[in-house]
Amino acid sequence: MTDRDLLLTLCSSRVPAHEAYAELLDTYGDELYRCCILELADRDAAHVVLRDVLIAARAHVDKVRDPDDLGGWLRAMAEAECARHRAVAGETLPSGLPECTGMVRRRVLNAAAGPELDGYRAHVAARTDDFRRDGFPRRPGEPAPLRGLFTLLPVGLALLGALLLLTLAGVVLSEDTALEPVPGTVTPQSQR
């Protein structure tokens, strides 16, 4: 399967989750598992992280702009998830060798695609929603762009400027009309 076909499969809402995960695992599973096992030196942790990478990849595949970037994006996702796992577990970088990947497919797919894990998949998708402008995942500790109310500052300043202009225009117009009599009223003799 080409990366373009895999990207279409992952993006499609018509493809069931377990089929999308299976295609992703068949295409990149061994490579991603080796990346995880090298980063973590723990087979069980590598299975957990690989499962989370599959879930996060399907949830955020819209960040991949070019099918040629899919492999690099998945590796970056795996590295970010390994770093996140080490940070939570308080572990340092290990020096391990790649493991045999014979049972990875069944073990990871059973854990990722089970219908009882809908809540967990939603949790992983929300937790991994931190990407750089180029669409690649941000590693833990990598500075994030400013978010929240600070990003609304330019809009707020524009609105404040428009409000000040309207207020100024209202003051100028009210001063001009204050000197003229209101139409239909009688002007006192002392003001004539």
C-alpha positions in Angstrom: 0.0 0.0 0.0 1.4 3.4 -0.9 1.5 6.3 1.6 -1.1 8.1 -0.4 -3.5 5.1 -0.2 -2.7 4.7 3.5 -3.4 8.4 4.1 -6.8 8.0 2.3 -7.6 5.0 4.4 -6.7 6.7 7.7 -8.8 9.8 6.7 -11.8 7.9 5.6 -14.7 7.7 8.0 -16.1 4.7 6.0 -13.1 2.5 6.9 -13.7 0.8 10.3 -11.1 1.7 12.9 -9.7 -1.8 13.2 -9.1 -2.0 9.4 -7.3 1.4 9.4 -5.2 0.4 12.3 -4.3 -2.9 10.6 -3.3 -1.2 7.4 -1.2 1.3 9.3 0.4 -1.5 11.4 1.1 -3.7 8.3 2.8 -0.8 6.5 4.7 0.9 9.3 4.3 -1.4 12.4 7.7 -3.0 12.4 9.5 0.3 11.8 7.5 2.1 14.5 7.9 -0.8 17.0 11.6 -0.9 16.5 11.7 2.9 17.1 9.7 2.4 20.3 11.8 -0.5 21.6 15.0 1.4 20.9 13.7 4.4 22.8 12.2 2.5 25.7 14.0 -0.9 25.9 10.8 -2.4 27.3 8.6 -4.6 25.1 5.4 -4.0 27.1 6.0 -0.3 27.1 6.7 -0.4 23.4 3.4 -2.1 22.7 1.5 0.5 24.8 3.3 3.4 23.0 2.8 1.8 19.6 -0.9 1.4 20.3 -1.1 5.0 21.3 0.7 6.1 18.2 -1.8 4.2 16.0 -4.7 5.9 17.9 -3.1 9.3 17.7 -2.2 8.9 14.0 -5.8 8.1 13.0 -7.1 11.0 15.2 -4.7 13.6 13.8 -3.9 12.3 10.3 -5.4 15.6 8.9 -2.1 17.3 10.0 -0.2 15.4 7.3 -0.2 17.8 4.3 1.9 15.6 1.9 1.7 11.8 1.6 5.5 11.7 1.2 5.7 13.1 4.8 3.6 10.2 6.3 6.5 8.0 7.3 8.5 10.8 8.9 5.4 12.1 10.6 4.7 8.6 12.1 8.3 8.3 13.3 8.1 11.7 14.9 4.7 10.7 16.5 6.4 7.6 17.9 9.4 9.5 19.2 7.1 12.1 20.9 5.0 9.3 22.5 8.1 7.5 23.7 9.4 10.8 25.2 5.9 11.4 26.8 5.9 7.8 28.2 9.4 8.3 29.7 8.5 11.6 31.2 5.4 10.1 32.9 7.4 7.1 34.1 10.4 9.2 35.1 12.7 7.1 33.0 15.9 8.1 31.2 16.9 7.1 27.7 17.8 3.4 27.6 20.3 1.6 25.4 18.4 -1.4 24.1 18.3 -3.5 21.0 15.4 -4.1 18.7 13.1 -7.0 19.7 11.5 -9.6 17.5 8.2 -8.2 16.2 6.3 -11.4 15.6 3.4 -10.8 18.1 3.3 -7.1 17.8 0.4 -7.0 15.3 -2.0 -9.1 17.2 -1.2 -7.6 20.6 -1.4 -4.0 19.5 -4.4 -4.4 17.3 -6.4 -6.1 20.1 -5.5 -3.3 22.4 -6.2 -0.5 20.0 -9.3 -1.5 18.1 -11.4 -3.1 20.9 -14.9 -1.5 21.1 -14.5 -1.2 24.9 -11.6 1.2 24.4 -13.6 4.1 22.8 -13.0 6.3 25.9 -9.3 5.5 25.9 -9.0 6.3 22.2 -10.7 9.6 22.8 -8.3 10.3 25.7 -5.2 9.5 23.6 -6.4 11.6 20.7 -7.0 14.6 23.0 -3.6 14.1 24.8 -1.7 13.9 21.6 -3.2 17.0 20.0 -0.1 19.2 20.1 1.5 19.8 16.7 4.0 22.3 15.3 3.0 24.5 12.3 4.5 21.9 9.9 2.0 19.3 11.2 4.6 17.2 13.0 4.0 16.4 16.7 5.6 18.6 19.4 7.8 16.6 21.8 7.3 17.1 25.5 9.2 20.2 26.7 9.4 21.7 23.2 8.1 25.3 23.4 4.5 25.7 22.2 3.0 28.7 20.4 1.0 31.1 22.4 -2.6 29.9 22.8 -5.7 31.1 24.5 -6.8 34.7 25.0 -3.4 36.1 24.0 -4.0 35.0 20.4 -7.2 37.2 20.4 -5.2 40.4 21.3 -5.0 41.7 17.7 -8.8 41.2 17.3 -9.4 42.9 20.6 -7.2 45.9 19.7 -9.0 46.3 16.4 -12.4 46.2 18.1 -11.2 48.7 20.7 -10.0 51.0 18.0 -13.3 50.8 16.1 -15.2 51.5 19.4 -13.0 54.6 20.0 -13.6 55.9 16.5 -17.4 55.5 16.9 -17.2 57.3 20.3 -15.2 60.1 18.8 -17.6 60.4 15.9 -20.5 60.5 18.2 -18.9 63.3 20.3 -18.1 65.4 17.2 -21.6 64.9 15.8 -23.3 65.7 19.2 -21.3 69.0 19.5 -22.4 70.1 16.0 -26.0 69.4 16.6 -26.0 70.9 20.1 -25.5 74.4 18.7 -28.5 74.2 16.3 -32.1 74.2 17.5 -34.1 71.1 17.3 -36.5 71.2 14.3 -40.1 71.9 15.4 -39.2 73.7 18.6 -39.7 77.3 19.5 -36.5 79.3 20.0 -36.6 81.8 22.9 -36.4 85.5 22.0 -33.2 86.0 23.9 -31.4 83.5 21.6 -32.6 85.2 18.4 
